[in-house]
Amino acid sequence: MIQSSAVVGLAAFILVYALFKRSTRPSLSMIRGPPSPSFVFGNLLELFQRPVGEADFSWQSHYGNVVRFKSVFGEDRLLIADPKALRKILNISTDSYPKLPNYRVLGRMITGKGIIWADGEDHARQRSIMLPGFGSKECKAFLPIFRDCADSLSIKWMETIESGNSQGVVINIRDWLLRGAFDAIGRAVFDVQFNAIQDDSHPVTKKYKTFFDDIFGLPSAGQLFMQAASKHIPVGIFQWLTDNGPGARLARARDVTNTATNFAKELVQEKAAALLEGKGNTDAFTLLIKANMDANAKKRLSDEELLAQMRTLLIAGYETTANATSWILLELARNHKVQSRLRDEIRKTEATIQARGEQHLTMSDLEAMPYLSAVIKEGLRFHPTVPLSLRMAGHDDILPLSKPLLTESGDMINEILVPKGTEIVTSICAYNRDRDLWGEDAHEFNPDRWLDGTTDDKKLPGIGMYSNLLTFYSGTQGCIGWRFAVIQMQALLSTLVGKFEFAMTDKAKRIIRQPMIVMSPMIEGELDHGVQMPLAVSLASKDGEI
C-alpha cells in the first residue's frame, strides 16, 4: 500500500512539473508532426514499440526531416534527420547539445562512468586516452585475429553442414556471429581467449550473450513511460533507484556489472604489472592503460573510469558488429545477384593471392575490393545498428536546415528555433534513408549506389565517421572503434561469403528490426524466442554461381 501511494505521488509530481515546464518554455507548435494518440504516452509507443524505422520513415515522408512529436504528458520532442541541423548538433556545437541526464544514469548502469556515459570535458579527456588503441595502424594490425575468428566460424559451419547429411542446413547466424565477435574483441582488445566459438562457456560471454535482449528488449508501455518521465526525477534519486530498485531487468544489469567489474580489475592489474616490467602487449586495452599511465595527472582516468572502459569496449564491440554483419548476410540472402557478384570478387582476389604464392588476404587486398566495400557501406546505411540517439538543447539555439520546411501555418522556413531543454531524437535511420542524399531508391538495398557516383562525397554533408553515414555517429561523440568494426566485417564477409551460400528460410522472411538500444533481428510471431536470424547455409559452388 505504501509503495502504491509512493508511485501515485511520484506520478502526480511528474505531471505537475511537466505541465509547468511546458507552460514556461517557448512553443514548438509551428513544427508539424503526427497526432498524439495518448496524453500519457504521446507518440512514444509508436516510435519505440514498432519495428525500427517504421515511425521515423513514415513521419519523414509526411512532415520532412524535422518532426515534432509528443512524449509523456504532451511534452514536445523533435525528431531530426536534416543533414545541416545534425551537422550543427553533432559536429559544430556538440557541447550545446549534451546527453540527457536521465539517460546518462541509464548509461552508467550499463557501462559505468566510461566514454558512453561521459559528456563535455570528461568525454574529451577519456576519448584522448582511448584513441591510441584504435588508430588506423592499430586496427589494421588486428586483421590476422579477425581472419582466425572467421576461419573458426567456417569450420564450425562446415561441421554442421556435413553432420546434416544435406547440401545445406538452417543456422542461426546471428548467434554464431555473436560468438565470433566475442572472440575477436577478446583477443584484439583484451588479449583474452574467450573461446566463445568453441564452447561459449566463459563467464563474461555467458553474462553478456543476451544482455541487450534481457535489459532493453520488448519494453512495456510502463517502462517506456518511466524512461521518458525520469527526466523529472532528480538525478541523485534516479541514480539510487537504478542502483537499488526492484525488478528483473535492473537485477540482471547489476549482476552483469559485478561480473564485468571483477574481470576488469584483474585485467587492469595484470596489464599494468606487465607494462611496468616492459612486457606490455599490443592489444587495445593495454595501449589504453599505457596511455593512461603516460598522461599527466589532470587527464588521467580514475580507477572507476578505467574499469568502465572495459565494459564500454565490450558492450560497444561485440553486439554491434555481430548485428551489422547479420543484417548484411540477410540482404545477401535476399539478393542472390548481389551475393554472387560479391563472391566472384572474393574468388578473383583469392586467385590473385595464390598466384603470388601467399595464403591470406592482406589489408591491401581487402581495400582493393570495391564491391565488398560497397556491400558493407550499403549494409551499414540500410541497417544502422544503433538507429537513434538522444540529445538535449543546452540553451536556446537556432538550427539551420538543408531544405525549407513547411510549417503548420503553411509558411516555408530555413531554420528553426530550438528552446532550451528540448529533447531531440537524432534519427540515424531516417538520415541514412534521406532520398536527397542517397537517391530515389534510398529505401532499397543497392550497393551500386557506392560505385555509380550517387554517393559522391562532394554532394554529401560532411558528417559521420565513415562515408557520410551516421551509423557510427559523428563528431567528437562518434564511435572510436569504427575502423575496428569495418575491418572485422571485411574479414568476416570475405571469408564466409567466399565459402558459403546464404538463402532465405520461411522464418527469415518474417524477420523484423526490433529496437533494444541496438537494432536486433527477431521473428514476427516468435518474439518470445529472443534475437535470432535463421538462414539456410550451404557450401558455395566452386564456380561461384548460385
N, C-alpha and C positions, 0 to 999 in steps of 0.2 A: 504493500500500500504506500509506504514511504517512497519507494522507487518510482511508482506511478505518479505520485504527486510531484516528485522532482522533475520527471520528464515533462509533465504538463507545464510546470513552472518555467523550465528552460525553453520550451517551445513558445510560451507566451512572451518571454523576454526577447527571443529572437524575432518574433513577429513585430513587436513594438519597435525594436531597434531598427529592423529592416525598413519599416514604413517611415520612420524618422529620417533615415539616411536617404531614402528615395525622395522624400519631400524636399530635402535641402540640397540635392545635387542637381546641376543643370541637366535638362532633359535631352534624351536621345530619340525623342519621338519622331523626329524628321526622317530618321533612317528606317527604311522599310524592312519588314520581316514577317515570318509566319504568325498566324493567330495562335494564341496560347490556349491549349485545351484545359488547363488547370491553373487556378490561382496558387495552389500549394506547390505544385511541381513545375509549373511553367512548361517549357519545351524540353526539359532535361531527359524525360523518358524517351522521347523521340530521338534525341541525339545520342544517348548512351545505352539504350536497351535494344536498339535496332542494329543490324549488321553495319560494320564500319563504312562510313561514307554515304550511306543512303540519305540521311538528312542533309549532310553537307552538300552533296551534289544536287539534290532537289532544291534547296534554298539558293544555291549558287545560280542555278538555271532560272529561277523565278525572280530573284532580287539582286543579283550581281555578286561582286566579290567582297562586299561589306554588308553584313546582315545583322539586324537587331533581333534578338530572341529573348525569351523570358526564363529567368531562373526561379528559385523559390520565392514565394510571396510577391510575385510580379516584378522582381528586380530585373532591370535591363542588363543584358550582356551583349557583347559584339563578337561575331564570328568573322574573321578577316582572312581572306585569301588573296587580296590585292598585292601585287609584287612591290609596288612603290611603298605602300604602307608597311608591309612586312620588312622591307629593307630598312626603314627608319627604326622600327621596333627592335629588330634583331641585330642590325649592323651599325647603325649610326647613333641611336640614343638608347643603347641597351640598359644603362643604369636608370633611365627614366621609366623603364617597364620591368620592374622586378618580378620575381616569382611570388605567387600568392602565399602569405604567411601560413594559412591553414594547410596548404598542400606541401609546404616545406616541412611541416610537422609530420605529415604522412611520408614524405621523402626520407626524413630522419629515421622513421620506423623501419624503412626498407634497407637503407644503406648506411645509416649513421650520418655523422657530420662530414660527409665526403663531398666530392665535386658536384654531384647531382643536387645535394641539399644546399650547397653554398651559393651565395649571391654577392654582387658588388666586389669589394676589395678582397674578401675572403675567397671568392671564386677565382679571381685573378691570381692570387697568391698560390692557391692549390694547383691551378692549371699550369703555372710556370714550373712547379716541381714535377708534375706528371708528364709534361710534354717530351722530355728527353727519351722516354721509353717508347714513344710512338711516332718518331720521325720516319721519313721515307726509307732511309737506310736500315733502321732498326726493324721495321715491319717487313721489308724485303728479305731480311736475313731469316725470318721465320718460315719462309716458303718450304724448306725441307720438312719441317714439322707438319705443316698443313698437308703436304703430299703424303706423308706417312699415315696421317689420320684418314685421308681419303682412301688410301690403299687398304687400310684395315677395314673400313666400311665395305669396300668392294669384296674383300674376302668373305666377310660375313654374309653379304647378299648372295654371293655365288654359292656358298654352302646352303643357304636357304632355298635357292632355285634348284640346286641339284637334289636336295632332300625331298623336294616337292614332286619329283618324277614327272615334270611337265616343262613346257617351254617357258613358263613364267609363273610367278606367284604374286599374291597381293601382299604388299609390305606397307606398314605404317611408317612412311619415310620420315615423317616429322620426328617420331620418337628416336629413330636411328641418327638423324642429323643432329638432334639434341645431344646424343651421346658423343658424336664426333666433335661437336663444338666444345663440350666439357673437356675432352682430351686435348684439343688444340689449345684452349685457353689455359689449361693446367700446365702444359709443357712450355708454351711460349711466354705466358705472362708470369707464372709462378715457379716454373721448373719443378712441377709436381706431377707424378704419374697417377691420374685418377683412374685410368683403365676402364673408363665407362663403356667403351665399345665391347670389351671382353665380358665384364660381369656386372657392371652397373651397381656395385655394392659399396663404393666409397661413401663414408658418412656425409660428406659435403654434397656430393652429387645426389644422394638419396633425399637429402633435405630440400635441395633446390629444384629437383626434377619437375615438380608440379606447383612450384611456388606461385607463379602469377595466376594460374588457374584457381588455386585454393584461396588466395587472398583477394583477387580482383575479378574473378570470373563470375558471370551471370549475377551482377549486383541487383538486389531488390530495390523497389521504389523507395523504401525507407532508408536504405543505405545510401542511395544517391541523394536523397534529401539531406541526410546528416552531413555528407561530404560537402555539399554546397552551403548548407546553413552553418557549418562550423566556422565560417569566416567571422561570424558574430560572437563566437566564444573566445574569450581572452586566450592568447596563445599558451600561457602557462597552464591554464586549466585544461585546454585541449591536449596539451602535451602529456599531462598527468593521466588523462583518460586513455590515450593511446598506450601509455606505459603500464597502466594498471586496470583498465576496464575489462569487463567480461566479454565473452564472445569467441567463437571458434576461430574466426579469421585473425583476430588480434593475438590469440594464444599461439596460433600457427606462426605468425610473424615473429613473436618473441622467441619461440623455440628455434627458428632458423637463425635469428640474430645471435643467440647464445652459442650455437654450433659454429657459425662463421667467425665470431669474435675469438673464440678459443683457438680455432685453426689459424687465424691471422696472427695472434700473439706468438704462437710457436714459430710461424713463418718469419715474422719480423726479427725475433731473437736469433734465429738460425742464420738469416741472411746478413744481419748486422755484424754478427760474430765473424762470419766468413769474410766480409769486407774489411774488417779490422785486421784480419790476418792476410789480406791481399789476395783472397781466393774467390772474390765475387764472380758470379756468373753473368751472362748477358740477357737473362730473362727480363721482361719489362718491370716486374716488381723489384728486382734487385737494382735496376737502374733508377727507379723511383727512390728507393731507400738511400742509394748513394747520393743522388741529387739533393735529398733532404739533409743528409749529413754534411754536405758541402755548402749548403745555403747559410746565409747569415741568420742570426737569431730572430730577426723580425719576420723573415719569410718562411722560416722552418715550420713544418707541420707539427702539431701537437701529437702525442701518442694516440689520442682519440681519433684525430683526423687521419693519421696514418693507417690505423686499423680499419677505418671506414673506407679507405680507398680500395682495400682488398675486396670488401663486399661490393663496392661500386663496380670494380673491374669485372667481377664475376657476374653480377646481375646484367651489366651492360653488354657483356661479351658473348654469353652463350645463347640466351633466348633469342636475341635479335638476329644473329647470324643464322641460326637454325631455322627460324621462321622465314627469313628473307629467302634462303635457298629453297625451302619447301614451296613457297609461292612460285618461284621461278620454275621449279620442276613441274608444278601443276600446270602452268601455262605451256610448257613444252609438251606435256601430255595432251593438252587441248589442241595444240597447234603442231601437227606432225611435220609439216613442211619446215617450220622453224627448227624443230628438233633435228631433222635430217640435215638441214643446212649447217647447223652448229656442229653436228657430229662429223660432217665432211671436213670442216675447217680443222677440227681437232685431229682427225686422221692424217690430214696433209701435214700438219705440224709435227705429229709423231714420226711420219716418214722422213721429214727433214732432219729430225734429231737422230734417227737411226743412221741416216746417210752420213752424218758427221761423226759417227761412232760413239754416240752418247745414249744414255737411257732415260734421263729425266728432263722434263720441261724446266727451263730456267725462267727468271722474271722477264728476260728479253723475249723469250718465246711467247709468254703469256701476253706481253704488251704488244706483240706483233700479230695478235689475233683480233681483228676489228669486229668480227661478228660476235665473238664471245663477250667483248666489251659492250657491244650494243645490247645483247640479251640481258646482261647484268644491269646496265643502266635502265633499260625498259622495265625490268622486274622491280627495281627499286622505285621507279617512278609510279608504276601501276599499283604496287602493293607496298606502300611505306610501312615499315614495321611499327613505328610509333606514329599514329595518324594525326595527332594533335598535341599541342602544348598550351599551357595556361600562363597568362601574364596579367599584370595589373598596371594601370596608368598611375605612376607615382605623383603626377601633378597634371593640371590642365594642359592639354597639348593639342596640336593640330597635325593631323596625318595627311600627307599628300596622296593622291590617287593616280593610278596608271591610266584610267579612263573615267570619263564622267559617270556619276552615279545618280540615278533617278530617285528623288525624294518622295515622301508621302504627298507633298503639295504639288508634285508634277515638275518641280524645278530640277535642273541638272547642276550638280556641284562637283568641283575638282579637288576638294579637301573636306575633311570632317573634323569637328571639334570633339575631342575625347576628354570628358570630365575626369578629374582626379578620382581615383578609386574604381574606375570602370574595369570590370573583369573582361579580359579578351581571350577568346579561343583562337589561337593561330592554327588554322586548318591546313595541315600539311597535305592531307589527301586531296583537298579541293584545289590548292595551289598546283599540285602535281597533275591535275586534270584540266587546268585552265586552257581552253581552246586557243586563246590568243597567243599563248606561249608554245603549246605543243602540237597545234594543228587541229583541224576539224575532227579528226579521228582520235582525239585525246582519250576517249573512253574505250579505246580498243588497244589490245596488246600488239604493238607493232615495232619490233626492233629496228626496222629500216629507217625510222624517223631519225635515228642517230647517225645514219650514213648518207641520207639524201639531201642534207642541208637544212632540214626543218628545224633542227636544234642548233643552228649556228650561234655560237657564243655572242656574236655581235648583236643578235636580236633579243638576247635574254637579259634579265635584270641584274645579273652580277650578285646574286645571293646564293647561299647554300655552300656546303663544304665540298661538294662533288658534282660537277657538270650542271650547275644551276638547279639541282634538285634540293628540296628541303628535307629529304629523307634522313639525312644526318644533321639536320637543323642548320644553323648559320651563325656567323659572327663569333664573338668570344664565348658564347654558350654552345657552340657547335661541338659535335662529337669528336673527341681527340683520337678515337680509335677507328676512324672511318677507313684509313688505309689498311689497317689490320683486317677489317671486315671484308673489304673488296678483294684483297689478295687471297684471303681464305676462301671466298666464294669462287674466285678464279681457279684455285687448286681443286676444289670440290667438283665444280661443273666440268672442268676439262678431264677429270678422271672418271666421274660417274657417267656422264653422257657419252664418253668415248667407249665405255664398256657395256652400258645397259640401255635398253629401250624402255620408255615410260609411256603408259597408256592409261586412259580413264577407266574407272570402275563405276558401278551404279552408285555407290556411296560417294565417290569423288564428285559426281555430278550434283550432289546436294551439299557441297562444302560452302559454308558461309564464313564471312570475316567477322569474328567476334571481338568486341573491344574488352581488353583487360590490361590497360596501360599499353601493352604491346598488342598488335593485331594478330590473333591466333586462329588457325583453321579448326572449325568444328562442323559436325554433320547435322544438318537440319533434321529434326526429329530424334536425334540422339545426343542432345546437349548434355544429358546426364552422364554420358560416357567420356566426357572431357575432350581435350585437344587431340585431334587425330587428322591424318591425311593419308588415307589408304589408296595407293596407286598400284597398278599392275606393272611389275618389273620383270623383264626378261633379258637374256643376253643379246646384245646388239649384233646384227649380222655383220660379217666381215667387210662387205662392200658398202656398209653404212646406210643401205636402203631400209625404209620402214614399210 
